[in-house]
Amino acid sequence: MATQYAVDNIKTDWNDNSLKSANTYQKDMNMSPEGIKDQLTSDYGGNLLLKKLML
C-alpha cells in the first residue's frame, strides 16, 4: 500500500529534470544539442518524450 501511495502521489517536474540532465551532459561531457537530445530520448537516458525536452 505504501508503494502505491508513493506512485500515486509523486510530483515530478519532467521539464526541470530534462533541463538539469541536458546541462550536465553539455557541461561535463561537452555534448552537442543533437547528442543531448539523442541521449535524453534513448533507453539509456530515460527515454523522455521529445515534447518534454527543453532544448
PDB file with SEQRES, HELIX, SHEET and CRYST1 records, atoms N, CA, C and O in Angstrom:
SEQRES   1 A   55  MET ALA THR GLN TYR ALA VAL ASP ASN ILE LYS THR ASP          
SEQRES   2 A   55  TRP ASN ASP ASN SER LEU LYS SER ALA ASN THR TYR GLN          
SEQRES   3 A   55  LYS ASP MET ASN MET SER PRO GLU GLY ILE LYS ASP GLN          
SEQRES   4 A   55  LEU THR SER ASP TYR GLY GLY ASN LEU LEU LEU LYS LYS          
SEQRES   5 A   55  LEU MET LEU                                                  
HELIX    1 AA1 ALA A    2  ASN A    9  1                                   8    
HELIX    2 AA2 TRP A   14  MET A   29  1                                  16    
HELIX    3 AA3 PRO A   33  THR A   41  1                                   9    
HELIX    4 AA4 LEU A   50  LYS A   52  5                                   3    
CRYST1    1.000    1.000    1.000  90.00  90.00  90.00 P 1           1          
ATOM      1  N   MET A   1       0.805  -1.190   0.000  1.00  0.00           N  
ATOM      2  CA  MET A   1       0.000   0.000   0.000  1.00  0.00           C  
ATOM      3  C   MET A   1       0.853   1.261   0.000  1.00  0.00           C  
ATOM      4  O   MET A   1       0.527   2.226  -0.691  1.00  0.00           O  
ATOM      5  N   ALA A   2       1.925   1.264   0.756  1.00  0.00           N  
ATOM      6  CA  ALA A   2       2.786   2.448   0.816  1.00  0.00           C  
ATOM      7  C   ALA A   2       3.412   2.727  -0.547  1.00  0.00           C  
ATOM      8  O   ALA A   2       3.562   3.881  -0.949  1.00  0.00           O  
ATOM      9  N   THR A   3       3.769   1.672  -1.241  1.00  0.00           N  
ATOM     10  CA  THR A   3       4.357   1.847  -2.562  1.00  0.00           C  
ATOM     11  C   THR A   3       3.353   2.458  -3.517  1.00  0.00           C  
ATOM     12  O   THR A   3       3.692   3.381  -4.258  1.00  0.00           O  
ATOM     13  N   GLN A   4       2.141   1.971  -3.517  1.00  0.00           N  
ATOM     14  CA  GLN A   4       1.103   2.509  -4.399  1.00  0.00           C  
ATOM     15  C   GLN A   4       0.810   3.966  -4.062  1.00  0.00           C  
ATOM     16  O   GLN A   4       0.618   4.788  -4.958  1.00  0.00           O  
ATOM     17  N   TYR A   5       0.775   4.283  -2.783  1.00  0.00           N  
ATOM     18  CA  TYR A   5       0.551   5.675  -2.362  1.00  0.00           C  
ATOM     19  C   TYR A   5       1.653   6.565  -2.926  1.00  0.00           C  
ATOM     20  O   TYR A   5       1.376   7.648  -3.443  1.00  0.00           O  
ATOM     21  N   ALA A   6       2.899   6.113  -2.829  1.00  0.00           N  
ATOM     22  CA  ALA A   6       4.022   6.899  -3.336  1.00  0.00           C  
ATOM     23  C   ALA A   6       3.906   7.106  -4.847  1.00  0.00           C  
ATOM     24  O   ALA A   6       4.120   8.214  -5.341  1.00  0.00           O  
ATOM     25  N   VAL A   7       3.573   6.057  -5.570  1.00  0.00           N  
ATOM     26  CA  VAL A   7       3.414   6.161  -7.023  1.00  0.00           C  
ATOM     27  C   VAL A   7       2.281   7.109  -7.379  1.00  0.00           C  
ATOM     28  O   VAL A   7       2.417   7.918  -8.297  1.00  0.00           O  
ATOM     29  N   ASP A   8       1.180   7.023  -6.677  1.00  0.00           N  
ATOM     30  CA  ASP A   8       0.016   7.862  -6.964  1.00  0.00           C  
ATOM     31  C   ASP A   8       0.244   9.332  -6.618  1.00  0.00           C  
ATOM     32  O   ASP A   8      -0.409  10.210  -7.182  1.00  0.00           O  
ATOM     33  N   ASN A   9       1.160   9.602  -5.702  1.00  0.00           N  
ATOM     34  CA  ASN A   9       1.328  10.967  -5.208  1.00  0.00           C  
ATOM     35  C   ASN A   9       2.674  11.606  -5.537  1.00  0.00           C  
ATOM     36  O   ASN A   9       2.992  12.678  -5.024  1.00  0.00           O  
ATOM     37  N   ILE A  10       3.453  10.966  -6.375  1.00  0.00           N  
ATOM     38  CA  ILE A  10       4.748  11.534  -6.745  1.00  0.00           C  
ATOM     39  C   ILE A  10       4.538  12.782  -7.596  1.00  0.00           C  
ATOM     40  O   ILE A  10       3.684  12.812  -8.482  1.00  0.00           O  
ATOM     41  N   LYS A  11       5.308  13.778  -7.319  1.00  0.00           N  
ATOM     42  CA  LYS A  11       5.250  15.018  -8.096  1.00  0.00           C  
ATOM     43  C   LYS A  11       6.605  15.232  -8.729  1.00  0.00           C  
ATOM     44  O   LYS A  11       7.573  15.576  -8.051  1.00  0.00           O  
ATOM     45  N   THR A  12       6.671  15.028 -10.027  1.00  0.00           N  
ATOM     46  CA  THR A  12       7.919  15.143 -10.760  1.00  0.00           C  
ATOM     47  C   THR A  12       7.795  16.229 -11.812  1.00  0.00           C  
ATOM     48  O   THR A  12       6.821  16.274 -12.563  1.00  0.00           O  
ATOM     49  N   ASP A  13       8.768  17.086 -11.859  1.00  0.00           N  
ATOM     50  CA  ASP A  13       8.833  18.118 -12.896  1.00  0.00           C  
ATOM     51  C   ASP A  13       9.754  17.596 -14.001  1.00  0.00           C  
ATOM     52  O   ASP A  13      10.972  17.771 -13.947  1.00  0.00           O  
ATOM     53  N   TRP A  14       9.146  16.950 -15.006  1.00  0.00           N  
ATOM     54  CA  TRP A  14       9.925  16.328 -16.068  1.00  0.00           C  
ATOM     55  C   TRP A  14      10.728  17.348 -16.850  1.00  0.00           C  
ATOM     56  O   TRP A  14      11.846  17.053 -17.271  1.00  0.00           O  
ATOM     57  N   ASN A  15      10.188  18.538 -17.056  1.00  0.00           N  
ATOM     58  CA  ASN A  15      10.928  19.570 -17.774  1.00  0.00           C  
ATOM     59  C   ASN A  15      12.174  19.978 -17.002  1.00  0.00           C  
ATOM     60  O   ASN A  15      13.244  20.133 -17.590  1.00  0.00           O  
ATOM     61  N   ASP A  16      12.046  20.151 -15.692  1.00  0.00           N  
ATOM     62  CA  ASP A  16      13.191  20.528 -14.860  1.00  0.00           C  
ATOM     63  C   ASP A  16      14.228  19.413 -14.850  1.00  0.00           C  
ATOM     64  O   ASP A  16      15.426  19.683 -14.940  1.00  0.00           O  
ATOM     65  N   ASN A  17      13.788  18.175 -14.741  1.00  0.00           N  
ATOM     66  CA  ASN A  17      14.716  17.040 -14.766  1.00  0.00           C  
ATOM     67  C   ASN A  17      15.456  16.964 -16.096  1.00  0.00           C  
ATOM     68  O   ASN A  17      16.661  16.718 -16.128  1.00  0.00           O  
ATOM     69  N   SER A  18      14.735  17.176 -17.190  1.00  0.00           N  
ATOM     70  CA  SER A  18      15.348  17.132 -18.518  1.00  0.00           C  
ATOM     71  C   SER A  18      16.373  18.244 -18.671  1.00  0.00           C  
ATOM     72  O   SER A  18      17.466  18.021 -19.190  1.00  0.00           O  
ATOM     73  N   LEU A  19      16.023  19.434 -18.221  1.00  0.00           N  
ATOM     74  CA  LEU A  19      16.926  20.569 -18.333  1.00  0.00           C  
ATOM     75  C   LEU A  19      18.191  20.349 -17.502  1.00  0.00           C  
ATOM     76  O   LEU A  19      19.292  20.642 -17.967  1.00  0.00           O  
ATOM     77  N   LYS A  20      18.048  19.844 -16.300  1.00  0.00           N  
ATOM     78  CA  LYS A  20      19.215  19.569 -15.461  1.00  0.00           C  
ATOM     79  C   LYS A  20      20.108  18.514 -16.095  1.00  0.00           C  
ATOM     80  O   LYS A  20      21.332  18.645 -16.084  1.00  0.00           O  
ATOM     81  N   SER A  21      19.504  17.473 -16.647  1.00  0.00           N  
ATOM     82  CA  SER A  21      20.292  16.435 -17.322  1.00  0.00           C  
ATOM     83  C   SER A  21      21.003  17.006 -18.536  1.00  0.00           C  
ATOM     84  O   SER A  21      22.178  16.714 -18.761  1.00  0.00           O  
ATOM     85  N   ALA A  22      20.308  17.813 -19.315  1.00  0.00           N  
ATOM     86  CA  ALA A  22      20.906  18.418 -20.508  1.00  0.00           C  
ATOM     87  C   ALA A  22      22.076  19.311 -20.127  1.00  0.00           C  
ATOM     88  O   ALA A  22      23.114  19.283 -20.789  1.00  0.00           O  
ATOM     89  N   ASN A  23      21.926  20.094 -19.080  1.00  0.00           N  
ATOM     90  CA  ASN A  23      23.025  20.960 -18.635  1.00  0.00           C  
ATOM     91  C   ASN A  23      24.237  20.141 -18.202  1.00  0.00           C  
ATOM     92  O   ASN A  23      25.376  20.516 -18.482  1.00  0.00           O  
ATOM     93  N   THR A  24      23.993  19.031 -17.524  1.00  0.00           N  
ATOM     94  CA  THR A  24      25.093  18.159 -17.102  1.00  0.00           C  
ATOM     95  C   THR A  24      25.792  17.556 -18.311  1.00  0.00           C  
ATOM     96  O   THR A  24      27.021  17.539 -18.374  1.00  0.00           O  
ATOM     97  N   TYR A  25      25.015  17.059 -19.273  1.00  0.00           N  
ATOM     98  CA  TYR A  25      25.619  16.481 -20.480  1.00  0.00           C  
ATOM     99  C   TYR A  25      26.450  17.519 -21.227  1.00  0.00           C  
ATOM    100  O   TYR A  25      27.527  17.203 -21.733  1.00  0.00           O  
ATOM    101  N   GLN A  26      25.968  18.734 -21.300  1.00  0.00           N  
ATOM    102  CA  GLN A  26      26.694  19.774 -22.024  1.00  0.00           C  
ATOM    103  C   GLN A  26      27.958  20.180 -21.269  1.00  0.00           C  
ATOM    104  O   GLN A  26      29.032  20.276 -21.863  1.00  0.00           O  
ATOM    105  N   LYS A  27      27.835  20.416 -19.975  1.00  0.00           N  
ATOM    106  CA  LYS A  27      28.960  20.903 -19.174  1.00  0.00           C  
ATOM    107  C   LYS A  27      30.030  19.833 -18.963  1.00  0.00           C  
ATOM    108  O   LYS A  27      31.212  20.081 -19.199  1.00  0.00           O  
ATOM    109  N   ASP A  28      29.619  18.649 -18.520  1.00  0.00           N  
ATOM    110  CA  ASP A  28      30.573  17.609 -18.135  1.00  0.00           C  
ATOM    111  C   ASP A  28      31.049  16.750 -19.300  1.00  0.00           C  
ATOM    112  O   ASP A  28      32.152  16.206 -19.259  1.00  0.00           O  
ATOM    113  N   MET A  29      30.227  16.625 -20.337  1.00  0.00           N  
ATOM    114  CA  MET A  29      30.566  15.733 -21.446  1.00  0.00           C  
ATOM    115  C   MET A  29      30.721  16.469 -22.769  1.00  0.00           C  
ATOM    116  O   MET A  29      31.017  15.856 -23.794  1.00  0.00           O  
ATOM    117  N   ASN A  30      30.521  17.787 -22.747  1.00  0.00           N  
ATOM    118  CA  ASN A  30      30.668  18.612 -23.943  1.00  0.00           C  
ATOM    119  C   ASN A  30      29.836  18.088 -25.118  1.00  0.00           C  
ATOM    120  O   ASN A  30      30.284  18.107 -26.265  1.00  0.00           O  
ATOM    121  N   MET A  31      28.622  17.621 -24.815  1.00  0.00           N  
ATOM    122  CA  MET A  31      27.735  17.093 -25.861  1.00  0.00           C  
ATOM    123  C   MET A  31      27.100  18.226 -26.656  1.00  0.00           C  
ATOM    124  O   MET A  31      26.851  19.313 -26.134  1.00  0.00           O  
ATOM    125  N   SER A  32      26.847  17.951 -27.911  1.00  0.00           N  
ATOM    126  CA  SER A  32      26.130  18.893 -28.775  1.00  0.00           C  
ATOM    127  C   SER A  32      24.640  18.829 -28.441  1.00  0.00           C  
ATOM    128  O   SER A  32      24.189  17.871 -27.814  1.00  0.00           O  
ATOM    129  N   PRO A  33      23.872  19.839 -28.854  1.00  0.00           N  
ATOM    130  CA  PRO A  33      22.423  19.776 -28.636  1.00  0.00           C  
ATOM    131  C   PRO A  33      21.792  18.502 -29.228  1.00  0.00           C  
ATOM    132  O   PRO A  33      20.910  17.898 -28.619  1.00  0.00           O  
ATOM    133  N   GLU A  34      22.250  18.113 -30.404  1.00  0.00           N  
ATOM    134  CA  GLU A  34      21.709  16.895 -31.023  1.00  0.00           C  
ATOM    135  C   GLU A  34      22.084  15.656 -30.212  1.00  0.00           C  
ATOM    136  O   GLU A  34      21.265  14.753 -30.042  1.00  0.00           O  
ATOM    137  N   GLY A  35      23.322  15.611 -29.710  1.00  0.00           N  
ATOM    138  CA  GLY A  35      23.758  14.492 -28.880  1.00  0.00           C  
ATOM    139  C   GLY A  35      22.970  14.412 -27.582  1.00  0.00           C  
ATOM    140  O   GLY A  35      22.628  13.325 -27.115  1.00  0.00           O  
ATOM    141  N   ILE A  36      22.685  15.582 -27.000  1.00  0.00           N  
ATOM    142  CA  ILE A  36      21.895  15.630 -25.768  1.00  0.00           C  
ATOM    143  C   ILE A  36      20.485  15.115 -26.030  1.00  0.00           C  
ATOM    144  O   ILE A  36      19.953  14.329 -25.245  1.00  0.00           O  
ATOM    145  N   LYS A  37      19.884  15.551 -27.121  1.00  0.00           N  
ATOM    146  CA  LYS A  37      18.533  15.085 -27.473  1.00  0.00           C  
ATOM    147  C   LYS A  37      18.529  13.573 -27.653  1.00  0.00           C  
ATOM    148  O   LYS A  37      17.638  12.884 -27.157  1.00  0.00           O  
ATOM    149  N   ASP A  38      19.536  13.057 -28.372  1.00  0.00           N  
ATOM    150  CA  ASP A  38      19.628  11.607 -28.581  1.00  0.00           C  
ATOM    151  C   ASP A  38      19.771  10.866 -27.253  1.00  0.00           C  
ATOM    152  O   ASP A  38      19.147   9.825 -27.044  1.00  0.00           O  
ATOM    153  N   GLN A  39      20.598  11.411 -26.358  1.00  0.00           N  
ATOM    154  CA  GLN A  39      20.813  10.764 -25.059  1.00  0.00           C  
ATOM    155  C   GLN A  39      19.538  10.768 -24.221  1.00  0.00           C  
ATOM    156  O   GLN A  39      19.161   9.743 -23.653  1.00  0.00           O  
ATOM    157  N   LEU A  40      18.881  11.913 -24.147  1.00  0.00           N  
ATOM    158  CA  LEU A  40      17.693  12.021 -23.293  1.00  0.00           C  
ATOM    159  C   LEU A  40      16.512  11.204 -23.809  1.00  0.00           C  
ATOM    160  O   LEU A  40      15.644  10.816 -23.027  1.00  0.00           O  
ATOM    161  N   THR A  41      16.469  10.942 -25.094  1.00  0.00           N  
ATOM    162  CA  THR A  41      15.359  10.178 -25.655  1.00  0.00           C  
ATOM    163  C   THR A  41      15.693   8.702 -25.840  1.00  0.00           C  
ATOM    164  O   THR A  41      14.847   7.926 -26.285  1.00  0.00           O  
ATOM    165  N   SER A  42      16.925   8.310 -25.501  1.00  0.00           N  
ATOM    166  CA  SER A  42      17.312   6.906 -25.644  1.00  0.00           C  
ATOM    167  C   SER A  42      16.835   6.099 -24.437  1.00  0.00           C  
ATOM    168  O   SER A  42      16.441   6.661 -23.415  1.00  0.00           O  
ATOM    169  N   ASP A  43      16.876   4.795 -24.572  1.00  0.00           N  
ATOM    170  CA  ASP A  43      16.524   3.918 -23.458  1.00  0.00           C  
ATOM    171  C   ASP A  43      17.476   4.119 -22.280  1.00  0.00           C  
ATOM    172  O   ASP A  43      17.086   3.926 -21.128  1.00  0.00           O  
ATOM    173  N   TYR A  44      18.714   4.503 -22.561  1.00  0.00           N  
ATOM    174  CA  TYR A  44      19.722   4.673 -21.513  1.00  0.00           C  
ATOM    175  C   TYR A  44      19.627   6.034 -20.837  1.00  0.00           C  
ATOM    176  O   TYR A  44      20.119   6.199 -19.721  1.00  0.00           O  
ATOM    177  N   GLY A  45      19.013   7.001 -21.481  1.00  0.00           N  
ATOM    178  CA  GLY A  45      18.938   8.347 -20.929  1.00  0.00           C  
ATOM    179  C   GLY A  45      17.588   8.687 -20.342  1.00  0.00           C  
ATOM    180  O   GLY A  45      17.325   9.855 -20.057  1.00  0.00           O  
ATOM    181  N   GLY A  46      16.744   7.731 -20.155  1.00  0.00           N  
ATOM    182  CA  GLY A  46      15.456   7.971 -19.536  1.00  0.00           C  
ATOM    183  C   GLY A  46      14.296   7.867 -20.489  1.00  0.00           C  
ATOM    184  O   GLY A  46      13.143   7.854 -20.057  1.00  0.00           O  
ATOM    185  N   ASN A  47      14.572   7.790 -21.789  1.00  0.00           N  
ATOM    186  CA  ASN A  47      13.538   7.628 -22.805  1.00  0.00           C  
ATOM    187  C   ASN A  47      12.447   8.687 -22.664  1.00  0.00           C  
ATOM    188  O   ASN A  47      11.256   8.380 -22.715  1.00  0.00           O  
ATOM    189  N   LEU A  48      12.872   9.935 -22.486  1.00  0.00           N  
ATOM    190  CA  LEU A  48      11.928  11.037 -22.336  1.00  0.00           C  
ATOM    191  C   LEU A  48      11.265  11.368 -23.667  1.00  0.00           C  
ATOM    192  O   LEU A  48      11.862  11.188 -24.728  1.00  0.00           O  
ATOM    193  N   LEU A  49      10.061  11.837 -23.606  1.00  0.00           N  
ATOM    194  CA  LEU A  49       9.362  12.233 -24.820  1.00  0.00           C  
ATOM    195  C   LEU A  49       9.930  13.539 -25.346  1.00  0.00           C  
ATOM    196  O   LEU A  49      10.267  14.427 -24.563  1.00  0.00           O  
ATOM    197  N   LEU A  50      10.038  13.666 -26.644  1.00  0.00           N  
ATOM    198  CA  LEU A  50      10.580  14.876 -27.253  1.00  0.00           C  
ATOM    199  C   LEU A  50       9.837  16.121 -26.811  1.00  0.00           C  
ATOM    200  O   LEU A  50      10.453  17.170 -26.618  1.00  0.00           O  
ATOM    201  N   LYS A  51       8.536  16.027 -26.648  1.00  0.00           N  
ATOM    202  CA  LYS A  51       7.762  17.212 -26.274  1.00  0.00           C  
ATOM    203  C   LYS A  51       8.069  17.667 -24.859  1.00  0.00           C  
ATOM    204  O   LYS A  51       7.710  18.780 -24.476  1.00  0.00           O  
ATOM    205  N   LYS A  52       8.732  16.818 -24.072  1.00  0.00           N  
ATOM    206  CA  LYS A  52       9.067  17.201 -22.698  1.00  0.00           C  
ATOM    207  C   LYS A  52      10.464  17.795 -22.597  1.00  0.00           C  
ATOM    208  O   LYS A  52      10.862  18.245 -21.523  1.00  0.00           O  
ATOM    209  N   LEU A  53      11.216  17.806 -23.692  1.00  0.00           N  
ATOM    210  CA  LEU A  53      12.555  18.361 -23.669  1.00  0.00           C  
ATOM    211  C   LEU A  53      12.532  19.857 -23.789  1.00  0.00           C  
ATOM    212  O   LEU A  53      11.676  20.419 -24.472  1.00  0.00           O  
ATOM    213  N   MET A  54      13.463  20.508 -23.134  1.00  0.00           N  
ATOM    214  CA  MET A  54      13.574  21.960 -23.215  1.00  0.00           C  
ATOM    215  C   MET A  54      14.932  22.316 -23.808  1.00  0.00           C  
ATOM    216  O   MET A  54      15.778  22.888 -23.121  1.00  0.00           O  
ATOM    217  N   LEU A  55      15.144  21.986 -25.059  1.00  0.00           N  
ATOM    218  CA  LEU A  55      16.425  22.277 -25.712  1.00  0.00           C  
ATOM    219  C   LEU A  55      16.274  23.405 -26.692  1.00  0.00           C  
ATOM    220  O   LEU A  55      17.246  23.794 -27.340  1.00  0.00           O  
TER     221      LEU A  55                                                      
END                                                                             
